[in-house]
């Protein structure tokens, strides 16, 4: 494979100079200074100053924890902003295309429509693995991005390492591995392979294992060359001060995060066992995520019955290969017991 990032980058992006904010031009070293450079309100209230546009404090912690360098991280207003930046940096509207692997996270398709980029879909195999032959026959010289969600949403399973390696070595474009659920998996993160694959991009989030969906903080982890391109086009203050502060507080609580993940994994096992005794549950799919996909006799009927009992799950029956499936997020022990009780009552 001959990978050339410059050939993938949009021409208008190559010549861009990123907006230089006041906080880019002068980076505080912690000393007391009189800041009169950014036209801010001078009365201190905790958020009257602009946030660090490069989120240096948060990146330093994340880099150390993940065994990577700060220059390999870009932070965004949720993973959705990170994904949108990839389209805007590398995909020419009405000209380029991407490849997605349904059933998968729906935002890839939405962003392709917003950015006027063709979305070529290659269905997963019946055992929910990427169809390598189908993917390689679908890509062409205008294919810029291949989106791989592993562990996958909504199926929950991780994709074969050898299959992903095959795609990384066979495709000259960028392979984006969405690891939103990696903290619930025993599989190793692909961030450890950055040096091996220059076309590898990994996205992660603080919304799932870290329990911070409300603050909107997503990570893009890639080569410093790719990150440099994205830094050209990201908004200068895309991650606000409150988000940075809350994220730092949470990522430093390693013990608390690990305890919550362990509790979720225990509850996931309990739910899986309970589902086996439910008469209308036909298949319980293997999962490496914080949810379980289950095939039932009639997904719409069972969804509505659970609603009547005050339980909201996700009906995925409209997704390819997911006919009559319900997706159950793993809740607290109390919440899961409510689900089990409701399913037992409906099963009678």
Backbone torsions as a table, in degrees:
resi	resn	phi	psi	omega
1	UNK	NA	136.5	177.2
2	UNK	-112.8	102.1	-176.2
3	UNK	-97.5	129.6	-179.4
4	UNK	-135.6	103.2	-176.2
5	UNK	-62.9	-36.5	-178.1
6	UNK	-60.4	-36.9	-179.3
7	UNK	-72.1	-19.2	179.4
8	UNK	-89.3	-23.9	-175.0
9	UNK	-76.2	137.7	179.1
10	UNK	-62.1	142.1	-176.0
11	UNK	-58.7	-41.1	-178.2
12	UNK	-68.0	-25.9	180.0
13	UNK	-77.6	-35.9	-178.9
14	UNK	-54.4	-40.3	-175.1
15	UNK	-90.3	1.0	-177.2
16	UNK	-72.7	144.0	166.5
17	UNK	-110.0	126.4	-177.7
18	UNK	-64.3	150.6	176.3
19	UNK	-59.2	129.6	-179.9
20	UNK	-100.6	108.1	-178.7
21	UNK	-85.4	169.2	177.9
22	UNK	-58.7	-36.6	-177.5
23	UNK	-79.0	-10.8	170.2
24	UNK	-82.8	-37.8	-174.7
25	UNK	-75.4	-34.6	175.5
26	UNK	-126.6	114.3	178.3
27	UNK	-102.8	119.4	-176.7
28	UNK	-64.9	139.3	175.9
29	UNK	-98.0	10.5	178.9
30	UNK	98.2	-12.5	179.7
31	UNK	-74.8	158.2	-179.2
32	UNK	-76.1	117.6	179.2
33	UNK	-126.9	158.2	172.3
34	UNK	-95.1	109.3	-175.0
35	UNK	-90.9	105.6	178.6
36	UNK	-124.6	28.2	-172.0
37	UNK	-104.7	-14.5	-170.2
38	UNK	-119.4	13.5	178.7
39	UNK	54.9	39.2	180.0
40	UNK	-88.7	161.1	169.6
41	UNK	-70.7	125.9	-172.8
42	UNK	-79.4	-8.3	-175.1
43	UNK	-84.6	115.0	-172.6
44	UNK	-66.8	128.5	173.6
45	UNK	-141.4	11.0	179.7
46	UNK	97.3	-25.2	-179.3
47	UNK	-136.0	19.7	-179.6
48	UNK	-78.6	-15.2	178.6
49	UNK	-98.6	151.5	174.8
50	UNK	-65.2	146.2	178.9
51	UNK	-76.0	162.6	175.1
52	UNK	-61.5	118.0	-177.3
53	UNK	-66.3	-18.0	179.2
54	UNK	-108.8	4.7	174.5
55	UNK	47.7	47.5	-170.6
56	UNK	-61.1	-42.2	-178.9
57	UNK	-62.4	-45.0	179.9
58	UNK	-68.0	-42.6	179.8
59	UNK	-61.7	-38.3	-179.0
60	UNK	-60.9	-41.0	179.8
61	UNK	-68.5	-47.2	-178.4
62	UNK	-62.9	-41.2	-179.3
63	UNK	-61.9	-44.0	179.8
64	UNK	-64.2	-43.2	-177.9
65	UNK	-66.8	-34.5	-175.0
66	UNK	-96.5	-1.7	178.0
67	UNK	69.0	33.9	178.6
68	UNK	-128.2	-177.1	-179.9
69	UNK	-103.0	153.2	-179.9
70	UNK	-57.9	-34.3	-177.8
71	UNK	-70.3	-8.9	177.6
72	UNK	-95.2	7.8	-177.2
73	UNK	-121.1	134.6	166.8
74	UNK	-124.0	132.9	179.2
75	UNK	-105.4	144.8	-177.5
76	UNK	-134.6	168.1	176.1
77	UNK	-75.4	76.9	-171.6
78	UNK	80.0	161.8	177.0
79	UNK	-63.1	-25.1	-178.3
80	UNK	-63.1	-37.0	176.4
81	UNK	-66.7	-40.9	178.2
82	UNK	-58.3	-46.9	-179.6
83	UNK	-63.0	-40.9	179.3
84	UNK	-64.2	-38.5	177.9
85	UNK	-61.5	-35.8	179.3
86	UNK	-63.5	-41.9	176.5
87	UNK	-61.9	-46.1	-173.8
88	UNK	-70.7	-26.3	-179.1
89	UNK	-84.6	-35.1	-167.7
90	UNK	-120.2	-12.0	-175.7
91	UNK	-112.8	118.1	177.6
92	UNK	-77.7	122.7	179.8
93	UNK	-57.6	142.7	177.9
94	UNK	63.4	8.9	-176.8
95	UNK	-129.7	-48.6	-176.7
96	UNK	-92.1	170.2	178.2
97	UNK	-139.2	162.8	174.3
98	UNK	-123.9	166.3	175.2
99	UNK	-122.9	129.7	175.0
100	UNK	-123.5	162.4	-170.9
101	UNK	-124.2	77.5	-179.8
102	UNK	-64.8	149.9	-0.3
103	UNK	-76.1	133.9	-176.2
104	UNK	-154.3	-176.8	180.0
105	UNK	-60.6	127.2	-171.2
106	UNK	-72.6	-14.3	-174.6
107	UNK	-70.4	-25.9	178.2
108	UNK	-58.9	-44.8	-178.6
109	UNK	-67.8	-41.3	178.8
110	UNK	-60.8	-46.1	-178.9
111	UNK	-66.1	-33.7	177.3
112	UNK	-63.9	-38.1	178.1
113	UNK	-68.3	-43.0	179.6
114	UNK	-60.9	-39.0	-175.5
115	UNK	-94.0	8.7	178.7
116	UNK	54.9	47.3	179.9
117	UNK	-121.2	129.1	-178.1
118	UNK	-62.5	133.8	177.3
119	UNK	-106.0	112.1	178.3
120	UNK	-97.7	118.1	-174.9
121	UNK	-98.9	131.0	174.9
122	UNK	-123.4	109.6	-175.9
123	UNK	-59.8	146.4	170.7
124	UNK	-63.6	163.3	175.1
125	UNK	-72.9	174.2	-178.4
126	UNK	-63.5	-22.4	175.9
127	UNK	-98.4	22.0	173.2
128	UNK	61.4	43.0	173.7
129	UNK	-118.7	153.5	178.4
130	UNK	-60.9	139.3	177.2
131	UNK	-89.5	91.1	-172.8
132	UNK	-58.0	-48.3	-178.7
133	UNK	-60.4	-42.8	179.2
134	UNK	-64.8	-39.2	-179.9
135	UNK	-66.2	-47.6	-176.4
136	UNK	-67.3	-26.7	177.6
137	UNK	-83.1	-12.5	-178.8
138	UNK	-92.8	-32.7	-178.2
139	UNK	-71.9	150.8	174.4
140	UNK	-142.1	-167.4	-174.9
141	UNK	-68.0	-13.6	179.6
142	UNK	-102.0	6.0	177.7
143	UNK	-83.8	117.2	-175.3
144	UNK	-101.2	-37.5	-173.5
145	UNK	-130.5	138.4	171.8
146	UNK	-119.3	119.6	-177.0
147	UNK	-98.4	123.0	179.4
148	UNK	-124.0	118.2	178.8
149	UNK	-102.0	110.6	-176.0
150	UNK	-146.7	116.1	-1.1
151	UNK	-58.2	144.8	-171.0
152	UNK	-87.1	145.9	173.4
153	UNK	-114.3	118.7	22.8
154	UNK	-104.9	5.3	-171.5
155	UNK	-79.3	-28.4	176.3
156	UNK	91.3	-16.4	-175.1
157	UNK	-86.9	157.2	171.9
158	UNK	-89.7	152.1	179.1
159	UNK	-89.5	151.7	180.0
160	UNK	-57.8	131.3	178.8
161	UNK	-59.2	-43.1	-178.4
162	UNK	-65.1	-34.2	178.6
163	UNK	-67.2	-45.2	180.0
164	UNK	-64.8	-40.3	177.6
165	UNK	-61.5	-39.1	177.8
166	UNK	-61.0	-42.8	-179.5
167	UNK	-69.2	-39.1	178.7
168	UNK	-62.2	-37.9	-177.0
169	UNK	-86.1	-17.7	-175.6
170	UNK	-99.6	-15.8	-174.2
171	UNK	-110.2	128.7	-178.5
172	UNK	-83.1	-6.9	178.2
173	UNK	-89.8	-164.1	-178.1
174	UNK	-94.4	129.8	177.5
175	UNK	-101.4	115.4	-177.5
176	UNK	-102.2	112.5	178.7
177	UNK	-101.0	113.4	-178.8
178	UNK	-86.7	110.5	-176.8
179	UNK	-109.1	43.0	-179.5
180	UNK	-56.4	-30.4	-174.0
181	UNK	-111.1	15.7	-173.0
182	UNK	-61.5	-28.5	-176.7
183	UNK	-69.5	-15.4	178.7
184	UNK	-97.7	2.7	-175.2
185	UNK	-108.7	152.4	174.3
186	UNK	-85.5	-7.3	179.2
187	UNK	-72.1	148.6	177.6
188	UNK	-76.6	143.3	177.0
189	UNK	-66.0	146.0	177.7
190	UNK	-73.2	-4.9	176.3
191	UNK	-62.2	-23.2	179.2
192	UNK	-73.4	-8.9	-175.9
193	UNK	-107.9	9.8	-176.4
194	UNK	-55.4	-41.0	-176.7
195	UNK	-71.1	-21.4	-178.1
196	UNK	-83.8	-27.3	-174.2
197	UNK	-130.8	102.6	-177.9
198	UNK	-66.7	-17.5	-179.2
199	UNK	-96.5	11.4	-177.9
200	UNK	-90.5	131.4	172.5
201	UNK	-127.2	131.5	177.6
202	UNK	-116.1	131.9	173.7
203	UNK	-113.3	140.9	177.4
204	UNK	-136.6	174.9	-175.5
205	UNK	-148.0	157.1	171.8
206	UNK	-96.8	6.9	-174.9
207	UNK	-77.9	-25.8	-171.6
208	UNK	-100.3	-86.3	-176.4
209	UNK	-60.8	-34.3	-177.9
210	UNK	-83.3	-8.0	175.3
211	UNK	64.8	36.3	-174.8
212	UNK	-126.4	41.5	-179.5
213	UNK	-58.6	-31.2	-175.6
214	UNK	-72.1	-18.6	-178.2
215	UNK	-94.8	-12.0	177.7
216	UNK	58.7	82.6	178.7
217	UNK	-138.2	114.4	179.1
218	UNK	-119.6	154.3	-178.6
219	UNK	-118.3	140.1	167.9
220	UNK	-117.1	124.2	-177.8
221	UNK	-121.0	119.8	-174.6
222	UNK	-160.9	-176.7	177.2
223	UNK	-61.5	155.6	-179.8
224	UNK	-64.6	-25.1	177.1
225	UNK	-67.1	-43.7	178.6
226	UNK	-66.4	-44.1	179.7
227	UNK	-61.1	-37.2	-179.9
228	UNK	-63.1	-38.8	177.5
229	UNK	-64.3	-45.5	-178.5
230	UNK	-66.1	-34.4	178.4
231	UNK	-64.6	-23.4	177.7
232	UNK	-65.3	-32.5	-170.6
233	UNK	-113.2	-6.8	179.9
234	UNK	-71.3	146.9	174.5
235	UNK	-59.5	146.0	-172.6
236	UNK	-61.3	-37.8	-178.1
237	UNK	-120.4	55.6	-172.7
238	UNK	-73.9	-20.4	177.9
239	UNK	-115.6	111.5	-171.9
240	UNK	-72.8	168.9	-174.1
241	UNK	-65.6	-39.9	-179.6
242	UNK	-63.4	-40.4	177.5
243	UNK	-63.9	-45.3	179.9
244	UNK	-60.8	-44.6	-178.6
245	UNK	-63.2	-46.7	-177.6
246	UNK	-67.3	-38.4	179.7
247	UNK	-64.8	-43.2	178.6
248	UNK	-60.2	-45.4	179.1
249	UNK	-57.5	-42.0	-175.9
250	UNK	-76.3	-44.4	-176.9
251	UNK	-69.1	-22.4	175.7
252	UNK	-76.3	-17.8	179.1
253	UNK	-88.4	63.6	-176.3
254	UNK	-59.7	-41.7	-178.8
255	UNK	-61.3	-46.3	-179.1
256	UNK	-62.6	-42.6	179.1
257	UNK	-63.8	-45.3	-179.4
258	UNK	-63.0	-38.7	179.0
259	UNK	-64.6	-40.1	179.3
260	UNK	-68.1	-41.7	177.9
261	UNK	-61.5	-44.0	179.2
262	UNK	-61.1	-40.9	179.0
263	UNK	-64.2	-40.6	179.4
264	UNK	-65.3	-40.5	179.5
265	UNK	-65.2	-38.4	177.0
266	UNK	-64.2	-46.0	179.9
267	UNK	-66.2	-33.3	176.7
268	UNK	-61.0	-42.7	177.4
269	UNK	-64.2	-42.0	179.2
270	UNK	-62.3	-43.1	178.5
271	UNK	-63.8	-43.4	-179.9
272	UNK	-58.3	-44.7	178.7
273	UNK	-63.2	-42.3	-178.9
274	UNK	-64.9	-36.9	-179.1
275	UNK	-62.1	-29.3	-177.5
276	UNK	-63.1	-23.0	-177.6
277	UNK	-94.9	1.6	-178.6
278	UNK	-90.3	123.0	-171.1
279	UNK	-61.3	-33.8	-175.0
280	UNK	-93.8	1.0	173.9
281	UNK	-85.4	115.7	-174.4
282	UNK	-93.5	-36.2	-179.2
283	UNK	-144.2	135.7	172.8
284	UNK	-113.5	112.8	-174.0
285	UNK	-80.7	144.5	177.6
286	UNK	-58.2	142.0	-177.6
287	UNK	-137.3	140.7	172.3
288	UNK	-115.6	17.8	-175.2
289	UNK	-118.4	-171.7	178.3
290	UNK	-96.3	30.8	177.1
291	UNK	-149.0	165.8	179.3
292	UNK	-128.1	130.1	173.4
293	UNK	-97.6	127.0	-178.9
294	UNK	-128.8	136.4	175.8
295	UNK	-90.6	129.7	-179.1
296	UNK	-122.0	177.3	-177.5
297	UNK	-69.9	-38.1	-178.5
298	UNK	-150.8	98.3	-171.7
299	UNK	-63.4	-41.6	-177.4
300	UNK	-67.3	-41.6	176.9
301	UNK	-61.1	-50.9	-176.8
302	UNK	-66.9	-35.4	176.4
303	UNK	-59.5	-48.7	-179.1
304	UNK	-66.7	-36.5	177.9
305	UNK	-64.3	-40.3	177.8
306	UNK	-67.4	-38.1	176.3
307	UNK	-57.3	-42.8	-179.7
308	UNK	-62.7	-24.0	178.2
309	UNK	-95.2	9.4	175.7
310	UNK	82.2	21.4	-177.9
311	UNK	-120.0	124.5	-179.1
312	UNK	-106.4	116.3	173.5
313	UNK	-116.3	-173.0	-179.0
314	UNK	-113.5	123.4	176.9
315	UNK	-86.6	112.1	-176.3
316	UNK	-105.0	17.7	-172.9
317	UNK	-65.2	-19.6	-179.9
318	UNK	-82.2	-10.5	-177.6
319	UNK	-82.0	148.0	178.8
320	UNK	-56.0	138.8	178.0
321	UNK	66.7	6.2	-174.7
322	UNK	-119.2	28.8	-179.2
323	UNK	-58.4	133.8	179.9
324	UNK	56.6	43.2	175.7
325	UNK	-114.9	147.5	172.9
326	UNK	-121.1	141.2	178.2
327	UNK	-109.0	121.3	-178.3
328	UNK	-107.3	113.1	171.0
329	UNK	-70.9	140.9	177.9
330	UNK	-76.6	120.3	-178.7
331	UNK	-100.7	-158.4	174.4
332	UNK	-72.9	168.3	178.5
333	UNK	-57.0	-43.1	179.4
334	UNK	-62.8	-45.1	179.8
335	UNK	-64.2	-42.8	-179.1
336	UNK	-66.5	-35.5	176.6
337	UNK	-64.1	-34.8	176.2
338	UNK	-64.6	-40.7	177.8
339	UNK	-63.6	-46.6	-178.5
340	UNK	-62.4	-42.9	178.3
341	UNK	-61.7	-44.2	-179.7
342	UNK	-63.8	-41.9	179.9
343	UNK	-65.3	-38.6	179.1
344	UNK	-64.3	-41.2	179.0
345	UNK	-64.8	-41.7	179.7
346	UNK	-70.7	-24.5	-176.6
347	UNK	-78.6	-17.7	-177.7
348	UNK	-68.1	NA	NA
